[in-house]
Amino acid sequence: MQTTNTQTPPLPQSIDEIKSKSYHSSELDILGCKHYARNCKIKAACCGRIYVCRLCHADDPVNFKHEINRHATKEVLCMFCQTLQPVSKQCINNDCNKEFARYFCDVCKFYDDSPTKKIYHCDKCGICRVGSRDDYIHCDKCNGCLNKSGFNSHKCIENKFSNCPICMEDLFSSREPSTPFDCGHMIHSSCYNDFIKSGSFKCPICKKSIGKMHWKHTDNIIKRSKMPEMYSGSTVSILCNDCQEKCVDQPFHFIGTKCTSCGSYNTTITSKNIIIDETKDSSFTVVEDAEEDEEDEEEEDEEGERLGEDEEVVEGDNDEDDDEEVVEENNNNNNNNNNNNN
């Protein structure tokens, strides 16, 4: 017998829930929500429910299966007089006429009453961005707005603001700040910090080193840690993930194989010619040198600090009810500054 899965529809919103005032700051008597300051609520075209903003809709567990189409919003509710009305910048009730927000975008149906925040709508992005329109240029290949000061030197990658390679969440519309690796691929700043702490040093997308690497420590360990005699004469061929050069018939070592072109140990073995003589010694020990290693670690720590200081941050925050996004790209190598998502 075939069974049908039925789900109980969410309870309708109460009149009090719909018409009650919501505050961005109750202490300062600023209407809105935790996400935005504004004097109206939006009616979601998808489900007909009333929320202060698109993020409030997303935060409501009853909406876990769908998201608001920001551009489809047709009606708003004034929080002063509770009049439901077509989308506009101010209340149409003649007895009210309150302005809903200092910034209003008729395309995104986005409101923000923050007195100091600069916001503009990018037609190519299709959303609102945080910042001044005069300070940013849209890159068609990267598909995002970049700061003019670093635009000419930024690393252009097609759709670089798609999904974060760590959490797989959208970067383009994310409110969370983003950071680029040296290769130009983007990642959420929080994911970047976790990635660094995990000891990873390769971009999850292209496998290039995420910053300037110091390989002296690896050089020293390999020199001191002799391969077992039973592997004498064994070789490997490698592809360097950093410079893309191929190196053929390099001495095989358990710790790693160095690129003869750029000196990187960020390499991938493409073929092996392993010779094993079982009559010879098979013992292998990694030999550390405390003094040399301490010096190397100090150099690497300094470089790590520089990576943290110079990381190119694309601060996030969409502002169209989360939709104002700003793509800020500060290139590590060029100190480019790009705009934030609001």
Secondary structure, 3 states (H helix, E strand, C coil): CCCCCCCCCCCCCCHHHHHCCCEEECCCCEEECCCCECCEEEECCCCCCEECCHHHHHHCHHHCCCCCCHHHCCEEEECCCCCEEECCCECCCCCCCCECCCEEECCCCEEECCCCCCEEEECCCCEEEECCHHHEEEECCCCEEEEHHHHCCCCCCCCCCCECCCCCCECCCCCCCEEECCCCCEEEHHHHHHHHHCCCCECCCCCCECCCCCCHHHHHHHHHCCCCHHHCCCEEEEEECCCCCEEEEEECCCCCCCCCCCCCCCEEEEEEECCCCCCCCCCCCCCCCHHHHHHHHHHHHHHHHHHHHHCCCECCCCCCCCCCCCCCCCCCCCCCCCCCCC
